[in-house]
Amino acid sequence: MNKKGPLYAMFFSLFLLLPGCGSLTVLNPQGPAAKTLSDTIILSILVMLGVLAVVYILYIIMLVKYRAKKSNEGYIPPHEEGNKWLEATWIAIPIIIVAFLSVVTVRTTNAVENVPADYKDQKPLVIYASSSNWKWHFSYPEEGIETVNYVNFPVNRPVEFRLYSFGPIASFWIPQLAGQKYAMSDMTTYLNLVAETQGDFLGRNTNFSGKGYAQMEFTATSMSSDDYDKWVNDVKSTASQLTEDKFKSLLATAHVGRETFSSTHLTFSPPPGEHSEHMDMDHSNMDHSNMEMDNNEHSHQSN
């Protein structure tokens, strides 16, 4: 049997996989939250590389120093009782490494869960991001508009996404701006981010939630405040209103393109939880689960 076969197979596999690493967007952050996550990832990689370097160096030393040779043929080493200081050292070092990475992770998690420190004096733009099979709905309660499969917001302004789902659990992720957060049907989760450069950023669902999840992508665009205000005014003056029947039709349709409306679904289909500051009080007690059940029925039919 050719013993080099598995080695060749491993290198060939790496050759096939490397083209997919051409653009690691998570390591190209364009906002403070993504920068914090990127720094933590790089630090963790460096720590792990340090551990591997020590292990492989010691491994090579042991192989070279204690290998079998003609000069020591038949040699039987003496019995050793062990060294308590060495044993304490190789127990303590992993504990210290894990403790260090744990502290870094906790601090990183706390940092990205809140509005970035340099932007705490600004009022966040609130956007409700809801998922359905297989699309994203973005509701702007303060502007009174809604988009499907794309979201716009001003650069250098904190944005608070409030996430929930009209179907299975989805994962909301814009790699260059923030970490991922789950969108669920019975609760609202929150994601804070700031874009510090203007441009288009890919967002998607990263949780396997059925056969259409791979196409559940959207474009997040950060623009100047003036361009954002102009876009909002254009939507209000040119887009049609989102009716309840139209919204039900959107939920029932598996795949749609980019759509824009001059009103939101929040009044007749509010998110789970208490959001009275953005809801019509006459409709705030509607049951979100009814819309979820309707969407699930259409989902089963499409499958």
ChimeraX commands (.cxc) that place a marker at each C-alpha (Angstrom):
marker #1 position 0.00,0.00,0.00 radius 0.5
marker #1 position 1.30,3.47,-0.89 radius 0.5
marker #1 position 1.77,5.27,2.44 radius 0.5
marker #1 position 2.02,8.64,0.66 radius 0.5
marker #1 position -1.51,8.36,-0.71 radius 0.5
marker #1 position -3.30,9.92,2.30 radius 0.5
marker #1 position -0.73,12.73,2.37 radius 0.5
marker #1 position -1.31,13.53,-1.30 radius 0.5
marker #1 position -5.07,13.44,-0.71 radius 0.5
marker #1 position -4.76,15.94,2.15 radius 0.5
marker #1 position -2.73,18.42,0.08 radius 0.5
marker #1 position -5.12,18.03,-2.85 radius 0.5
marker #1 position -8.07,18.78,-0.54 radius 0.5
marker #1 position -6.34,21.92,0.72 radius 0.5
marker #1 position -5.71,22.97,-2.88 radius 0.5
marker #1 position -9.45,22.68,-3.60 radius 0.5
marker #1 position -10.49,24.53,-0.44 radius 0.5
marker #1 position -8.06,27.47,-0.60 radius 0.5
marker #1 position -9.86,29.29,-3.47 radius 0.5
marker #1 position -12.82,29.74,-1.12 radius 0.5
marker #1 position -10.62,31.75,1.26 radius 0.5
marker #1 position -9.93,34.51,-1.25 radius 0.5
marker #1 position -12.10,37.07,0.54 radius 0.5
marker #1 position -12.47,36.74,4.30 radius 0.5
marker #1 position -14.91,39.60,4.81 radius 0.5
marker #1 position -15.10,38.94,8.55 radius 0.5
marker #1 position -11.43,40.01,8.73 radius 0.5
marker #1 position -12.14,43.17,6.72 radius 0.5
marker #1 position -14.28,45.10,9.24 radius 0.5
marker #1 position -15.97,48.37,8.33 radius 0.5
marker #1 position -17.42,49.21,11.75 radius 0.5
marker #1 position -16.42,49.16,15.43 radius 0.5
marker #1 position -18.40,46.02,16.33 radius 0.5
marker #1 position -16.91,44.05,13.45 radius 0.5
marker #1 position -13.44,45.43,14.29 radius 0.5
marker #1 position -13.76,44.17,17.86 radius 0.5
marker #1 position -14.79,40.72,16.63 radius 0.5
marker #1 position -12.03,40.64,14.03 radius 0.5
marker #1 position -9.39,41.57,16.61 radius 0.5
marker #1 position -10.66,38.81,18.92 radius 0.5
marker #1 position -10.53,36.23,16.12 radius 0.5
marker #1 position -6.98,37.22,15.16 radius 0.5
marker #1 position -5.86,37.17,18.81 radius 0.5
marker #1 position -7.35,33.69,19.29 radius 0.5
marker #1 position -5.63,32.44,16.13 radius 0.5
marker #1 position -2.27,33.82,17.31 radius 0.5
marker #1 position -2.67,32.16,20.72 radius 0.5
marker #1 position -3.50,28.83,19.09 radius 0.5
marker #1 position -0.56,29.17,16.69 radius 0.5
marker #1 position 1.68,29.81,19.69 radius 0.5
marker #1 position 0.43,26.65,21.37 radius 0.5
marker #1 position 0.95,24.63,18.19 radius 0.5
marker #1 position 4.47,26.05,17.74 radius 0.5
marker #1 position 5.48,25.00,21.27 radius 0.5
marker #1 position 3.96,21.52,20.84 radius 0.5
marker #1 position 5.62,20.88,17.47 radius 0.5
marker #1 position 9.01,22.23,18.62 radius 0.5
marker #1 position 8.94,19.95,21.68 radius 0.5
marker #1 position 7.77,17.08,19.49 radius 0.5
marker #1 position 10.72,17.52,17.11 radius 0.5
marker #1 position 13.16,17.82,20.02 radius 0.5
marker #1 position 11.89,14.58,21.53 radius 0.5
marker #1 position 12.08,12.76,18.20 radius 0.5
marker #1 position 15.66,13.89,17.58 radius 0.5
marker #1 position 17.04,13.62,21.08 radius 0.5
marker #1 position 15.50,10.30,22.09 radius 0.5
marker #1 position 15.35,8.47,18.78 radius 0.5
marker #1 position 16.68,4.92,18.59 radius 0.5
marker #1 position 20.32,4.80,17.43 radius 0.5
marker #1 position 22.99,2.14,17.05 radius 0.5
marker #1 position 24.95,3.82,19.82 radius 0.5
marker #1 position 22.17,3.23,22.37 radius 0.5
marker #1 position 20.88,-0.08,21.08 radius 0.5
marker #1 position 19.54,-2.14,23.98 radius 0.5
marker #1 position 19.50,0.87,26.30 radius 0.5
marker #1 position 16.81,0.75,28.98 radius 0.5
marker #1 position 16.10,4.12,30.60 radius 0.5
marker #1 position 15.94,4.32,34.40 radius 0.5
marker #1 position 12.60,4.53,36.16 radius 0.5
marker #1 position 11.54,8.11,36.83 radius 0.5
marker #1 position 9.08,9.10,39.55 radius 0.5
marker #1 position 8.09,12.31,37.76 radius 0.5
marker #1 position 8.50,15.96,38.58 radius 0.5
marker #1 position 5.75,17.75,40.46 radius 0.5
marker #1 position 6.83,21.15,39.13 radius 0.5
marker #1 position 6.65,19.99,35.53 radius 0.5
marker #1 position 3.24,18.43,36.15 radius 0.5
marker #1 position 2.00,21.64,37.80 radius 0.5
marker #1 position 3.34,23.66,34.87 radius 0.5
marker #1 position 1.62,21.70,32.11 radius 0.5
marker #1 position -1.63,21.78,34.08 radius 0.5
marker #1 position -1.40,25.51,34.84 radius 0.5
marker #1 position -0.52,26.67,31.32 radius 0.5
marker #1 position -3.76,25.38,29.67 radius 0.5
marker #1 position -5.81,26.83,32.54 radius 0.5
marker #1 position -4.16,30.22,32.06 radius 0.5
marker #1 position -4.73,30.12,28.29 radius 0.5
marker #1 position -8.40,29.18,28.64 radius 0.5
marker #1 position -8.92,31.81,31.36 radius 0.5
marker #1 position -7.28,34.48,29.20 radius 0.5
marker #1 position -9.38,33.65,26.14 radius 0.5
marker #1 position -12.52,33.49,28.32 radius 0.5
marker #1 position -11.93,37.00,29.67 radius 0.5
marker #1 position -11.29,38.33,26.16 radius 0.5
marker #1 position -14.44,36.65,24.84 radius 0.5
marker #1 position -16.64,38.00,27.66 radius 0.5
marker #1 position -15.32,41.53,27.17 radius 0.5
marker #1 position -15.81,41.27,23.41 radius 0.5
marker #1 position -19.36,39.98,23.80 radius 0.5
marker #1 position -20.22,42.80,26.18 radius 0.5
marker #1 position -18.73,45.38,23.81 radius 0.5
marker #1 position -20.61,44.24,20.69 radius 0.5
marker #1 position -23.92,43.88,22.53 radius 0.5
marker #1 position -24.02,47.62,23.23 radius 0.5
marker #1 position -23.82,50.79,21.17 radius 0.5
marker #1 position -20.12,51.48,20.42 radius 0.5
marker #1 position -18.60,53.85,22.98 radius 0.5
marker #1 position -17.85,56.61,20.46 radius 0.5
marker #1 position -21.51,56.73,19.37 radius 0.5
marker #1 position -23.38,56.58,22.68 radius 0.5
marker #1 position -24.34,60.26,22.41 radius 0.5
marker #1 position -26.31,59.63,19.19 radius 0.5
marker #1 position -29.86,58.35,18.95 radius 0.5
marker #1 position -29.85,54.94,17.20 radius 0.5
marker #1 position -31.85,54.39,14.06 radius 0.5
marker #1 position -34.31,51.58,14.88 radius 0.5
marker #1 position -34.98,49.05,12.13 radius 0.5
marker #1 position -37.14,45.96,12.60 radius 0.5
marker #1 position -35.65,43.08,10.58 radius 0.5
marker #1 position -37.98,40.10,10.23 radius 0.5
marker #1 position -37.34,36.92,8.31 radius 0.5
marker #1 position -39.74,34.72,6.39 radius 0.5
marker #1 position -39.30,31.89,3.90 radius 0.5
marker #1 position -36.98,32.99,2.18 radius 0.5
marker #1 position -36.59,36.72,2.48 radius 0.5
marker #1 position -35.88,39.62,4.84 radius 0.5
marker #1 position -38.31,42.44,5.68 radius 0.5
marker #1 position -36.92,45.73,7.00 radius 0.5
marker #1 position -39.37,48.07,8.73 radius 0.5
marker #1 position -38.47,51.67,9.58 radius 0.5
marker #1 position -41.04,52.71,12.23 radius 0.5
marker #1 position -39.79,56.28,12.59 radius 0.5
marker #1 position -39.75,56.88,8.83 radius 0.5
marker #1 position -42.89,54.82,8.17 radius 0.5
marker #1 position -41.39,52.84,5.26 radius 0.5
marker #1 position -40.46,49.22,4.60 radius 0.5
marker #1 position -38.09,47.36,2.27 radius 0.5
marker #1 position -37.63,43.73,1.28 radius 0.5
marker #1 position -34.21,42.14,0.76 radius 0.5
marker #1 position -32.26,45.38,1.14 radius 0.5
marker #1 position -31.65,47.88,3.91 radius 0.5
marker #1 position -30.23,51.41,3.86 radius 0.5
marker #1 position -28.92,53.46,6.78 radius 0.5
marker #1 position -26.67,56.50,7.37 radius 0.5
marker #1 position -22.93,56.13,7.80 radius 0.5
marker #1 position -21.43,56.94,11.23 radius 0.5
marker #1 position -24.78,56.57,12.98 radius 0.5
marker #1 position -25.67,53.74,15.37 radius 0.5
marker #1 position -28.30,51.35,14.05 radius 0.5
marker #1 position -30.37,49.10,16.30 radius 0.5
marker #1 position -31.79,46.09,14.51 radius 0.5
marker #1 position -34.71,44.38,16.24 radius 0.5
marker #1 position -34.88,40.84,14.93 radius 0.5
marker #1 position -37.72,38.32,14.79 radius 0.5
marker #1 position -39.08,35.70,12.42 radius 0.5
marker #1 position -42.33,34.74,10.68 radius 0.5
marker #1 position -41.06,31.21,10.16 radius 0.5
marker #1 position -38.17,29.03,11.32 radius 0.5
marker #1 position -35.21,30.46,13.22 radius 0.5
marker #1 position -32.92,32.51,10.99 radius 0.5
marker #1 position -29.51,34.03,11.66 radius 0.5
marker #1 position -28.98,37.69,10.70 radius 0.5
marker #1 position -25.38,38.49,9.77 radius 0.5
marker #1 position -23.55,41.34,8.05 radius 0.5
marker #1 position -19.93,40.12,8.45 radius 0.5
marker #1 position -18.21,43.45,7.79 radius 0.5
marker #1 position -20.39,45.35,10.27 radius 0.5
marker #1 position -21.32,43.07,13.17 radius 0.5
marker #1 position -21.67,39.51,14.45 radius 0.5
marker #1 position -24.61,37.24,13.81 radius 0.5
marker #1 position -27.83,37.20,15.85 radius 0.5
marker #1 position -30.77,34.81,15.74 radius 0.5
marker #1 position -34.25,35.89,14.62 radius 0.5
marker #1 position -37.01,33.86,16.32 radius 0.5
marker #1 position -40.78,33.81,16.16 radius 0.5
marker #1 position -41.60,34.20,19.86 radius 0.5
marker #1 position -39.14,36.90,20.93 radius 0.5
marker #1 position -37.25,39.94,19.66 radius 0.5
marker #1 position -33.46,40.03,19.73 radius 0.5
marker #1 position -31.33,43.15,19.35 radius 0.5
marker #1 position -28.22,43.86,17.29 radius 0.5
marker #1 position -26.27,47.14,17.41 radius 0.5
marker #1 position -23.89,48.22,14.67 radius 0.5
marker #1 position -22.28,51.26,13.07 radius 0.5
marker #1 position -20.91,51.52,9.53 radius 0.5
marker #1 position -17.90,53.81,9.39 radius 0.5
marker #1 position -17.50,53.71,5.63 radius 0.5
marker #1 position -20.01,54.18,2.84 radius 0.5
marker #1 position -20.72,51.23,0.60 radius 0.5
marker #1 position -22.63,48.01,0.03 radius 0.5
marker #1 position -22.22,45.07,2.39 radius 0.5
marker #1 position -23.50,41.54,1.94 radius 0.5
marker #1 position -25.89,40.24,4.58 radius 0.5
marker #1 position -27.44,36.81,4.79 radius 0.5
marker #1 position -29.08,34.10,6.82 radius 0.5
marker #1 position -26.36,31.80,8.19 radius 0.5
marker #1 position -28.67,29.33,9.92 radius 0.5
marker #1 position -29.81,26.31,7.92 radius 0.5
marker #1 position -33.58,26.75,7.96 radius 0.5
marker #1 position -34.75,24.84,4.91 radius 0.5
marker #1 position -34.11,24.41,1.22 radius 0.5
marker #1 position -34.28,28.13,0.38 radius 0.5
marker #1 position -31.97,29.50,3.05 radius 0.5
marker #1 position -28.96,29.72,0.70 radius 0.5
marker #1 position -30.77,32.41,-1.33 radius 0.5
marker #1 position -31.69,34.39,1.81 radius 0.5
marker #1 position -29.29,37.23,1.13 radius 0.5
marker #1 position -29.73,41.00,1.28 radius 0.5
marker #1 position -27.69,44.13,0.64 radius 0.5
marker #1 position -26.93,46.56,3.45 radius 0.5
marker #1 position -25.97,50.01,2.14 radius 0.5
marker #1 position -24.47,52.76,4.26 radius 0.5
marker #1 position -24.78,56.26,2.81 radius 0.5
marker #1 position -24.39,59.87,3.83 radius 0.5
marker #1 position -27.11,61.42,5.98 radius 0.5
marker #1 position -28.22,63.66,3.10 radius 0.5
marker #1 position -28.47,60.72,0.70 radius 0.5
marker #1 position -30.37,58.73,3.31 radius 0.5
marker #1 position -32.90,61.54,3.88 radius 0.5
marker #1 position -33.34,61.91,0.13 radius 0.5
marker #1 position -33.93,58.17,-0.25 radius 0.5
marker #1 position -36.54,58.17,2.55 radius 0.5
marker #1 position -38.38,61.11,0.95 radius 0.5
marker #1 position -38.31,59.41,-2.45 radius 0.5
marker #1 position -39.78,56.22,-0.97 radius 0.5
marker #1 position -42.56,58.14,0.78 radius 0.5
marker #1 position -43.50,59.99,-2.40 radius 0.5
marker #1 position -43.20,57.20,-4.97 radius 0.5
marker #1 position -43.67,53.78,-3.32 radius 0.5
marker #1 position -47.04,52.14,-2.77 radius 0.5
marker #1 position -48.36,51.36,0.70 radius 0.5
marker #1 position -47.97,47.91,2.22 radius 0.5
marker #1 position -51.41,46.46,2.85 radius 0.5
marker #1 position -52.18,43.45,4.99 radius 0.5
marker #1 position -53.15,41.40,1.92 radius 0.5
marker #1 position -49.94,42.36,0.15 radius 0.5
marker #1 position -47.89,41.42,3.22 radius 0.5
marker #1 position -49.58,38.02,3.45 radius 0.5
marker #1 position -48.80,37.53,-0.23 radius 0.5
marker #1 position -45.13,38.34,0.44 radius 0.5
marker #1 position -45.02,35.81,3.27 radius 0.5
marker #1 position -46.56,33.15,1.03 radius 0.5
marker #1 position -44.10,33.76,-1.84 radius 0.5
marker #1 position -40.89,31.76,-1.50 radius 0.5
marker #1 position -38.53,34.12,-3.32 radius 0.5
marker #1 position -38.95,37.79,-4.21 radius 0.5
marker #1 position -36.63,40.54,-5.36 radius 0.5
marker #1 position -36.09,43.95,-3.84 radius 0.5
marker #1 position -39.33,45.70,-2.93 radius 0.5
marker #1 position -40.11,49.06,-1.32 radius 0.5
marker #1 position -43.22,50.37,0.46 radius 0.5
marker #1 position -44.31,53.69,1.95 radius 0.5
marker #1 position -45.80,52.04,5.05 radius 0.5
marker #1 position -44.89,49.13,7.34 radius 0.5
marker #1 position -46.50,45.88,8.47 radius 0.5
marker #1 position -45.91,46.78,12.13 radius 0.5
marker #1 position -49.41,48.18,12.71 radius 0.5
marker #1 position -51.32,45.08,11.59 radius 0.5
marker #1 position -48.64,42.49,12.36 radius 0.5
marker #1 position -46.51,43.73,15.27 radius 0.5
marker #1 position -43.34,42.00,16.47 radius 0.5
marker #1 position -43.38,39.85,19.60 radius 0.5
marker #1 position -42.85,41.69,22.87 radius 0.5
marker #1 position -43.53,45.24,23.94 radius 0.5
marker #1 position -42.76,47.90,21.35 radius 0.5
marker #1 position -45.44,50.48,22.08 radius 0.5
marker #1 position -43.11,53.37,21.21 radius 0.5
marker #1 position -43.25,52.25,17.57 radius 0.5
marker #1 position -46.68,50.68,17.34 radius 0.5
marker #1 position -50.19,51.94,16.75 radius 0.5
marker #1 position -51.75,51.48,20.19 radius 0.5
marker #1 position -55.04,50.29,18.68 radius 0.5
marker #1 position -53.21,47.31,17.14 radius 0.5
marker #1 position -50.57,46.59,19.79 radius 0.5
marker #1 position -52.39,43.55,21.18 radius 0.5
marker #1 position -52.51,41.57,17.92 radius 0.5
marker #1 position -51.21,38.05,18.10 radius 0.5
marker #1 position -47.97,37.66,16.13 radius 0.5
marker #1 position -48.37,33.87,16.14 radius 0.5
marker #1 position -51.31,34.08,13.71 radius 0.5
marker #1 position -49.07,35.44,10.99 radius 0.5
marker #1 position -46.44,32.83,11.82 radius 0.5
marker #1 position -48.99,30.02,11.45 radius 0.5
marker #1 position -50.11,31.37,8.08 radius 0.5
marker #1 position -46.53,31.52,6.89 radius 0.5
marker #1 position -45.77,27.99,8.12 radius 0.5
marker #1 position -48.77,26.64,6.19 radius 0.5
marker #1 position -47.47,28.20,2.99 radius 0.5
marker #1 position -44.00,26.88,3.78 radius 0.5
marker #1 position -45.28,23.32,4.10 radius 0.5
marker #1 position -47.16,23.64,0.83 radius 0.5
marker #1 position -44.03,24.86,-0.98 radius 0.5
marker #1 position -42.03,21.92,0.36 radius 0.5
marker link #1:1,2 radius 0.2
marker link #1:2,3 radius 0.2
marker link #1:3,4 radius 0.2
marker link #1:4,5 radius 0.2
marker link #1:5,6 radius 0.2
marker link #1:6,7 radius 0.2
marker link #1:7,8 radius 0.2
marker link #1:8,9 radius 0.2
marker link #1:9,10 radius 0.2
marker link #1:10,11 radius 0.2
marker link #1:11,12 radius 0.2
marker link #1:12,13 radius 0.2
marker link #1:13,14 radius 0.2
marker link #1:14,15 radius 0.2
marker link #1:15,16 radius 0.2
marker link #1:16,17 radius 0.2
marker link #1:17,18 radius 0.2
marker link #1:18,19 radius 0.2
marker link #1:19,20 radius 0.2
marker link #1:20,21 radius 0.2
marker link #1:21,22 radius 0.2
marker link #1:22,23 radius 0.2
marker link #1:23,24 radius 0.2
marker link #1:24,25 radius 0.2
marker link #1:25,26 radius 0.2
marker link #1:26,27 radius 0.2
marker link #1:27,28 radius 0.2
marker link #1:28,29 radius 0.2
marker link #1:29,30 radius 0.2
marker link #1:30,31 radius 0.2
marker link #1:31,32 radius 0.2
marker link #1:32,33 radius 0.2
marker link #1:33,34 radius 0.2
marker link #1:34,35 radius 0.2
marker link #1:35,36 radius 0.2
marker link #1:36,37 radius 0.2
marker link #1:37,38 radius 0.2
marker link #1:38,39 radius 0.2
marker link #1:39,40 radius 0.2
marker link #1:40,41 radius 0.2
marker link #1:41,42 radius 0.2
marker link #1:42,43 radius 0.2
marker link #1:43,44 radius 0.2
marker link #1:44,45 radius 0.2
marker link #1:45,46 radius 0.2
marker link #1:46,47 radius 0.2
marker link #1:47,48 radius 0.2
marker link #1:48,49 radius 0.2
marker link #1:49,50 radius 0.2
marker link #1:50,51 radius 0.2
marker link #1:51,52 radius 0.2
marker link #1:52,53 radius 0.2
marker link #1:53,54 radius 0.2
marker link #1:54,55 radius 0.2
marker link #1:55,56 radius 0.2
marker link #1:56,57 radius 0.2
marker link #1:57,58 radius 0.2
marker link #1:58,59 radius 0.2
marker link #1:59,60 radius 0.2
marker link #1:60,61 radius 0.2
marker link #1:61,62 radius 0.2
marker link #1:62,63 radius 0.2
marker link #1:63,64 radius 0.2
marker link #1:64,65 radius 0.2
marker link #1:65,66 radius 0.2
marker link #1:66,67 radius 0.2
marker link #1:67,68 radius 0.2
marker link #1:68,69 radius 0.2
marker link #1:69,70 radius 0.2
marker link #1:70,71 radius 0.2
marker link #1:71,72 radius 0.2
marker link #1:72,73 radius 0.2
marker link #1:73,74 radius 0.2
marker link #1:74,75 radius 0.2
marker link #1:75,76 radius 0.2
marker link #1:76,77 radius 0.2
marker link #1:77,78 radius 0.2
marker link #1:78,79 radius 0.2
marker link #1:79,80 radius 0.2
marker link #1:80,81 radius 0.2
marker link #1:81,82 radius 0.2
marker link #1:82,83 radius 0.2
marker link #1:83,84 radius 0.2
marker link #1:84,85 radius 0.2
marker link #1:85,86 radius 0.2
marker link #1:86,87 radius 0.2
marker link #1:87,88 radius 0.2
marker link #1:88,89 radius 0.2
marker link #1:89,90 radius 0.2
marker link #1:90,91 radius 0.2
marker link #1:91,92 radius 0.2
marker link #1:92,93 radius 0.2
marker link #1:93,94 radius 0.2
marker link #1:94,95 radius 0.2
marker link #1:95,96 radius 0.2
marker link #1:96,97 radius 0.2
marker link #1:97,98 radius 0.2
marker link #1:98,99 radius 0.2
marker link #1:99,100 radius 0.2
marker link #1:100,101 radius 0.2
marker link #1:101,102 radius 0.2
marker link #1:102,103 radius 0.2
marker link #1:103,104 radius 0.2
marker link #1:104,105 radius 0.2
marker link #1:105,106 radius 0.2
marker link #1:106,107 radius 0.2
marker link #1:107,108 radius 0.2
marker link #1:108,109 radius 0.2
marker link #1:109,110 radius 0.2
marker link #1:110,111 radius 0.2
marker link #1:111,112 radius 0.2
marker link #1:112,113 radius 0.2
marker link #1:113,114 radius 0.2
marker link #1:114,115 radius 0.2
marker link #1:115,116 radius 0.2
marker link #1:116,117 radius 0.2
marker link #1:117,118 radius 0.2
marker link #1:118,119 radius 0.2
marker link #1:119,120 radius 0.2
marker link #1:120,121 radius 0.2
marker link #1:121,122 radius 0.2
marker link #1:122,123 radius 0.2
marker link #1:123,124 radius 0.2
marker link #1:124,125 radius 0.2
marker link #1:125,126 radius 0.2
marker link #1:126,127 radius 0.2
marker link #1:127,128 radius 0.2
marker link #1:128,129 radius 0.2
marker link #1:129,130 radius 0.2
marker link #1:130,131 radius 0.2
marker link #1:131,132 radius 0.2
marker link #1:132,133 radius 0.2
marker link #1:133,134 radius 0.2
marker link #1:134,135 radius 0.2
marker link #1:135,136 radius 0.2
marker link #1:136,137 radius 0.2
marker link #1:137,138 radius 0.2
marker link #1:138,139 radius 0.2
marker link #1:139,140 radius 0.2
marker link #1:140,141 radius 0.2
marker link #1:141,142 radius 0.2
marker link #1:142,143 radius 0.2
marker link #1:143,144 radius 0.2
marker link #1:144,145 radius 0.2
marker link #1:145,146 radius 0.2
marker link #1:146,147 radius 0.2
marker link #1:147,148 radius 0.2
marker link #1:148,149 radius 0.2
marker link #1:149,150 radius 0.2
marker link #1:150,151 radius 0.2
marker link #1:151,152 radius 0.2
marker link #1:152,153 radius 0.2
marker link #1:153,154 radius 0.2
marker link #1:154,155 radius 0.2
marker link #1:155,156 radius 0.2
marker link #1:156,157 radius 0.2
marker link #1:157,158 radius 0.2
marker link #1:158,159 radius 0.2
marker link #1:159,160 radius 0.2
marker link #1:160,161 radius 0.2
marker link #1:161,162 radius 0.2
marker link #1:162,163 radius 0.2
marker link #1:163,164 radius 0.2
marker link #1:164,165 radius 0.2
marker link #1:165,166 radius 0.2
marker link #1:166,167 radius 0.2
marker link #1:167,168 radius 0.2
marker link #1:168,169 radius 0.2
marker link #1:169,170 radius 0.2
marker link #1:170,171 radius 0.2
marker link #1:171,172 radius 0.2
marker link #1:172,173 radius 0.2
marker link #1:173,174 radius 0.2
marker link #1:174,175 radius 0.2
marker link #1:175,176 radius 0.2
marker link #1:176,177 radius 0.2
marker link #1:177,178 radius 0.2
marker link #1:178,179 radius 0.2
marker link #1:179,180 radius 0.2
marker link #1:180,181 radius 0.2
marker link #1:181,182 radius 0.2
marker link #1:182,183 radius 0.2
marker link #1:183,184 radius 0.2
marker link #1:184,185 radius 0.2
marker link #1:185,186 radius 0.2
marker link #1:186,187 radius 0.2
marker link #1:187,188 radius 0.2
marker link #1:188,189 radius 0.2
marker link #1:189,190 radius 0.2
marker link #1:190,191 radius 0.2
marker link #1:191,192 radius 0.2
marker link #1:192,193 radius 0.2
marker link #1:193,194 radius 0.2
marker link #1:194,195 radius 0.2
marker link #1:195,196 radius 0.2
marker link #1:196,197 radius 0.2
marker link #1:197,198 radius 0.2
marker link #1:198,199 radius 0.2
marker link #1:199,200 radius 0.2
marker link #1:200,201 radius 0.2
marker link #1:201,202 radius 0.2
marker link #1:202,203 radius 0.2
marker link #1:203,204 radius 0.2
marker link #1:204,205 radius 0.2
marker link #1:205,206 radius 0.2
marker link #1:206,207 radius 0.2
marker link #1:207,208 radius 0.2
marker link #1:208,209 radius 0.2
marker link #1:209,210 radius 0.2
marker link #1:210,211 radius 0.2
marker link #1:211,212 radius 0.2
marker link #1:212,213 radius 0.2
marker link #1:213,214 radius 0.2
marker link #1:214,215 radius 0.2
marker link #1:215,216 radius 0.2
marker link #1:216,217 radius 0.2
marker link #1:217,218 radius 0.2
marker link #1:218,219 radius 0.2
marker link #1:219,220 radius 0.2
marker link #1:220,221 radius 0.2
marker link #1:221,222 radius 0.2
marker link #1:222,223 radius 0.2
marker link #1:223,224 radius 0.2
marker link #1:224,225 radius 0.2
marker link #1:225,226 radius 0.2
marker link #1:226,227 radius 0.2
marker link #1:227,228 radius 0.2
marker link #1:228,229 radius 0.2
marker link #1:229,230 radius 0.2
marker link #1:230,231 radius 0.2
marker link #1:231,232 radius 0.2
marker link #1:232,233 radius 0.2
marker link #1:233,234 radius 0.2
marker link #1:234,235 radius 0.2
marker link #1:235,236 radius 0.2
marker link #1:236,237 radius 0.2
marker link #1:237,238 radius 0.2
marker link #1:238,239 radius 0.2
marker link #1:239,240 radius 0.2
marker link #1:240,241 radius 0.2
marker link #1:241,242 radius 0.2
marker link #1:242,243 radius 0.2
marker link #1:243,244 radius 0.2
marker link #1:244,245 radius 0.2
marker link #1:245,246 radius 0.2
marker link #1:246,247 radius 0.2
marker link #1:247,248 radius 0.2
marker link #1:248,249 radius 0.2
marker link #1:249,250 radius 0.2
marker link #1:250,251 radius 0.2
marker link #1:251,252 radius 0.2
marker link #1:252,253 radius 0.2
marker link #1:253,254 radius 0.2
marker link #1:254,255 radius 0.2
marker link #1:255,256 radius 0.2
marker link #1:256,257 radius 0.2
marker link #1:257,258 radius 0.2
marker link #1:258,259 radius 0.2
marker link #1:259,260 radius 0.2
marker link #1:260,261 radius 0.2
marker link #1:261,262 radius 0.2
marker link #1:262,263 radius 0.2
marker link #1:263,264 radius 0.2
marker link #1:264,265 radius 0.2
marker link #1:265,266 radius 0.2
marker link #1:266,267 radius 0.2
marker link #1:267,268 radius 0.2
marker link #1:268,269 radius 0.2
marker link #1:269,270 radius 0.2
marker link #1:270,271 radius 0.2
marker link #1:271,272 radius 0.2
marker link #1:272,273 radius 0.2
marker link #1:273,274 radius 0.2
marker link #1:274,275 radius 0.2
marker link #1:275,276 radius 0.2
marker link #1:276,277 radius 0.2
marker link #1:277,278 radius 0.2
marker link #1:278,279 radius 0.2
marker link #1:279,280 radius 0.2
marker link #1:280,281 radius 0.2
marker link #1:281,282 radius 0.2
marker link #1:282,283 radius 0.2
marker link #1:283,284 radius 0.2
marker link #1:284,285 radius 0.2
marker link #1:285,286 radius 0.2
marker link #1:286,287 radius 0.2
marker link #1:287,288 radius 0.2
marker link #1:288,289 radius 0.2
marker link #1:289,290 radius 0.2
marker link #1:290,291 radius 0.2
marker link #1:291,292 radius 0.2
marker link #1:292,293 radius 0.2
marker link #1:293,294 radius 0.2
marker link #1:294,295 radius 0.2
marker link #1:295,296 radius 0.2
marker link #1:296,297 radius 0.2
marker link #1:297,298 radius 0.2
marker link #1:298,299 radius 0.2
marker link #1:299,300 radius 0.2
marker link #1:300,301 radius 0.2
marker link #1:301,302 radius 0.2
marker link #1:302,303 radius 0.2
view
